[in-house]
């Protein structure tokens, strides 16, 4: 059945690794997704891209980076380097790589790693925030902002929660993001349980010791 949603207001949201995914999803499906809330989110395509200053490691099951663009054979990248070594990131390289990706619907093999046309980003609303001050160091999230702007996004808002001592500025980045994407929010209402759909999620679990909701 068709969901009762406004197709012009589909957005992606996430924090940390979820923020990474939210950005990947937004850029990849920008014809459908009109905005993103990326809290502590690294730039599109960053984790697997080699930059000039990158430190190379032997490729192994323990390396945690199975794919690398530009690495020699049997070499890979430092895990989470876009977060912990943000100064290595070359935003122009990421922008160039994104522009080289095939555009869905314009190539004979639309399944071969294509993304939606980057022109859609011009009309997107983007909110990015840095709050994991010791994990996402320096310009880690600002690099995401710079990449979005390089790819043509016009409505980008960036907020750095981190103070020099590692503490946080008093704020509500969740509220800030939703207001940036949707405007002033309506007062909260009591949810109607009859409007909810329930289903058993256990078939999607591999490990019952991890959180799942």
GUZANU-492658 format. One record per atom (N, C-alpha, C): x, y, z. Coordinates in steps of 0.1 Angstrom, whole numbers, plus 5000, padded with zeros to 4 digits. Layout:
N
XYZ;...
//
This chain:
213
500849885000;500050005000;500950135000;500450234994;501150364994;501050425007;502250475012;502350545025;501750685024;501150725035;500550865035;501650965039;502550985030;503651085033;503751185021;504451295024;504651395014;505951355007;505951314995;507151274988;508251384986;507851504988;508751614987;509551645000;509151575011;509751595024;510351465030;510951385021;511651275026;513151315029;513551285041;514951325045;515651205052;516951215053;517651115060;518351175072;518451095083;518951145096;519851045102;520951085109;521750985116;522851055123;523450985133;524551035141;525750935141;526950985140;528150905140;528050805127;528150675129;528150585117;526750605110;525750635118;524450655112;524450785104;525250885109;525351005101;526050985088;527150905089;527850865076;526850805066;525950715071;525050645062;524050745057;523550845066;522550935061;523151025050;524351055050;524951135039;525151055027;525650925028;525750845017;524450825010;523350805018;522050775012;521450905006;521751015012;521251145006;521851174993;523151164992;523851194980;523451094969;523450964973;523150864963;521750864958;520750914966;519350914962;518751064963;519551154958;519151294960;517951334952;517551264942;516251284935;515051264944;515251174953;514151134962;514251194976;515551214981;515751264995;516051414994;515251495000;515351634999;516151705009;516651625019;517451695029;518151585038;519051635047;519751545056;520151615069;520051535080;520651575093;521851485095;523051535094;524251465096;524951505109;524651435120;525351465132;526651375133;527751445134;529051375134;529151275122;529051335110;529051255098;530251295089;530951195084;532051225075;531551235060;532351295052;531951325038;531651205030;530851225020;530451125010;531751065004;531850925005;532950854998;534250875005;534350925017;535650965023;536350845028;535650755035;536350645042;537250555033;536750535021;537550445012;538350515001;538550645003;539350724993;540750754998;541750724990;543150754994;543450894991;544050965001;544551094999;546151095000;546751204995;548251204995;548851185008;548251235019;548851215032;548451095040;547651005034;547150885040;548250785044;548150725055;549050625060;548450485055;549250415048;548750285043;549050165052;548150075053;548349955061;548149825053;548749715057;548549585050;547049555050;546549505039;545149465038;545049335045;544049325055;543849195062;542449205068;541949085073;540649085079;540549175090;541649215097;541549305108;541649445105;541949475092;542149615089;540849705089;539649635087;538349705088;538049795077;538949805067;538649885055;538949795043;537949715039;538149615028;538249675014;537849795012;537849854999;538649995000;539450014990;540250134990;540350184975;540050314973;540150374960;541550434959;542450384951;543750434949;544850374957;544550264964;545550194972;546350094963;547650074966;548349964959;547749824963;548049724956;547549594959;547949554973;547049494980;547249434993;547549545004;547149675001;547249785010;545849845012;545649905024;544449975026;544650095035;543550155040;543650275047;543350255062;543750355070;543550365084;542050375087;541550295095;540050295098;539750425105;538650485101;538050605106;539050725104;539850725094;540850835092;540250965089;539050965083;538351095080;537851165092;537751085103;537251145116;538451185125;539451095126;540551115135;541751195128;541751195115;542851275108;542151355097;541251445101;540551525092;541451615083;542651645088;543551725080;544051655068;543951525067;544351455055;543351465044;542151495047;541051485037;541151595026;541051555014;541151645003;539751654996;539051765000;537651784996;537551784980;538451854973;538351854959;538451714952;539251634958;539351494953;537951424955;537351444967;536051374969;534951434959;535051564957;534051624947;534251564933;535551554929;535851494916;535451354915;535651274925;535251134925;533651124924;532951204931;531551204931;530951234917;531651334911;531151374897;531451264887;532451184890;532751074880;531850954881;531050944892;530250834893;529150834883;528750714878;527650714867;526350764873;525550834865;524250884869;523150784866;522350754876;521250654874;520350704863;519950614854;519050644843;519650694831;520950734831;521650784820;522650684814;522750564820;523750464815;522950334813;523550254804;522850124801;522750034812;523750034821;523749954833;523550044845;522250064848;521950154859;522250104873;522649974874;522949914887;524349924890;525249974881;526649964883;527150084891;526750094904;527250194913;526850334910;525650344904;525150484900;524550554911;524550694910;523850774920;522950874912;522050934919;521251034912;522051154908;521551224899;522251344893;522551444905;523751484906;524151574916;523451714916;522851744905;522151874904;521051884914;520551764918;519451764928;519851824941;521151824944;521651874957;521452024958;521352094947;521152234947;519852274955;518852194955;517552214961;517452154975;518552084979;518452014992;518752105004;518152065015;518552135028;519452035036;520552095040;521552015047;521952075061;521851995071;522252035084;523351935089;524451995094;525551915099;526051965112;526351875121;526751925134;527951825139;528851885147;529951805153;529651815168;529551695174;529351685188;530251585195;530751475187;531651385193;533051445192;533351535202;534551625200;535851555200;535951435206;537251365206;537351255196;536251225189;536251135178;536351205164;535451295163;535451375150;536251505153;537551495150;538451595154;538551705143;538851825148;539151935139;538051965129;538351955116;537451985105;536651865100;536551755108;535951625103;534651645097;533751725104;532351745099;532351865090;533251965092;533252075083;533652035069;534451925068;534751875055;533551825048;532551775055;531251735049;530551855044;530551955052;529952085047;530552135034;531952135034;532652185023;532352105010;532251975012;531951885000;530551914995;529551925004;528251954999;528252084991;528952184996;528952314989;529652304976;530752224976;531452194963;530552124953;529652044957;528751974948;527452054945;527452174950;526352264945;525252284955;525252224967;524252254977;524252394982;523052454982;522952604985;522552624999;521752535005;521152555018;521852465028;523052495032;523852415041;524052495055;523752425066;523952485079;524852395087;525852455093;526852375100;526952435115;526952345125;527052385138;528052305146;529052365152;530052295159;529752305174;529352195180;529052195194;530252205204;531352175198;532552155207;533252275211;533452285224;534252395230;535752345231;536752435232;538152395232;538452295243;537752285254;538052185264;537352055262;536652035251;536051915248;534551905253;534152005260;532752005265;531852065254;530552065256;529552105246;528852235249;528552305238;527752425239;526252375242;525552455250;524152415253;523252435241;522652335236;521852345224;521152215222;520252215212;519452095208;519652075193;520652005189;520951995174;519851915167;519151825174;518051765168;516951855164;516551945173;515552045170;516052145159;517352185160;517952275151;517852215137;518152085136;518152025123;516752015117;515751975125;514351955120;513752095116;514152195123;513652325119;514252375107;515552335105;516252375092;515552305080;515252175082;514652105071;513252125069;512452155080;510952155078;510352285083;511152385088;510652505093;510152485107;509352585112;508852575126;508052455128;508252375139;507552255141;506252275148;505252195145;503952205152;504052145166;503252185175;503252125189;503051965188;503651895197;503551755197;502151705200;501751595194;500451545196;500551395201;499451345206;499451215211;499351115199;500251025198;500250925186;499050835187;498550805176;497350705174;497950565172;497850485182;498450345181;497750265169;496550305165;495950235154;496650265141;497350375140;498050415128;499450355127;499850265137;501150205137;501050065131;502150025124;502249895119;503349815126;502949695131;503949615138;504349495130;505649465132;506149345125;507349285133;507549155131;508649085138;509949115131;510949175139;512149215133;513249105135;512949005142;514048905145;514748845133;514048825122;514648765111;515748845105;515848975109;516949065104;518149065113;518048995125;519049005135;520048895132;521348925133;522448825132;522948795146;522948905155;523548885168;522548955178;521948875186;520948925196;521649005207;522949015208;523649085218;523849235214;523349275202;523549415198;522149485199;522249615200;521049695201;520249685188;518949685189;518049685177;516749745180;516249835172;514949895175;514249925162;
//
